[in-house]
């Protein structure tokens, strides 16, 4: 799976999106004072790839890191990814533990 996803920040719908084989994968978010709450991961069943899921989450976290956001992953899958990938723990606001 291509790790260089074409990521779009759809601010109107408050979600990060990428198209894969004509299917829309997305991570919904809520924004509050330079904090992003990643609330929901939605990947179409037709994609069904753990590798894609990891690349998608990683792309979103890198996008947010580049823009100096703090990230609060409320989606269990995204929280699990951050827990396993220590490099992204620096994105967590002070006091947030996973």
N, C-alpha and C positions, 0 to 999 in steps of 0.2 A: 504494500500500500504506500502511496506517495506521502512522505512526511511533510512536504511543502504544500500545505493546504491553502487554498484561496479563501481566506477568512474575511467575513464581512461583519461589521458591527452595525446591526439594524437598530438604531437608537429609538426609532418610532415603536417597534415591537419589543424593545429591550431584550434583544437576544443576539448572540454571536451565531453566525450561520456559515455553512459551507455546503456546496453542492457536490454530491458524489453519485455518478451514474444517473443523473437527473433527479436524485432524491435529496431532500433538504435535511441535513443534520443540524441540530441547534442546541445551544446552551442558553437557557433563559436566566436573566439577572435582574436584580434591583440595585439601584445606585443611591448612595447616601454619603455625602461629605468625603469624597475620595476613597470610599469603600465600595466594593462591589460584592454583593451577595449572589453567589452562583447557585441558583435555586433548583434548576431542573436540567437534566441531560436527556435529549430526545434524539435517538438514532433510529432511522427506519430499519425494520426487520430485514429488508433485502440486503442491507450492508453487513450486519451481524458479524463484525470483526473486532476482536479485542485490540488488535494492533491499530485499527482505525480509531477506536475509542480513545486509546492512549495518546495517539498523535493529535487528535482533535483537542483533548483537554490540555495537552502540553502547549499547543499553538495558542490557545486562549490565555493560558497563564503567562506565556512569554509576551504576548501582546499587552497584557495588563501590567506586567513587570516593567516593560519599556516605557510605560506611561505613569509609572510610580503610584499605581493603585495598591491599596491593601485589599486582600481578598478574604472573604468569609464563605467557604464552601459549605452550603447547607444541603446540597445533593449528596447522598451517601457515596455514590460512585466517584464524584469529584473529591470529596473529603478523603476517601480511601486512596486515591491517586496521590494527593498531597502527602498523606501519611507515609506512603511508600517511596516518594521521591523527595528526599530531604532538601534538595536545592530550592524547592518552592516554599519551604516553611518560612523563609524570610518575608514572604508576601502576607503572612498572617498578621493581623493587628495585635498589638500588645494585649496580653491576657487571653487570647484565643488559643486553646489547646485542642489537638485532634487525637 
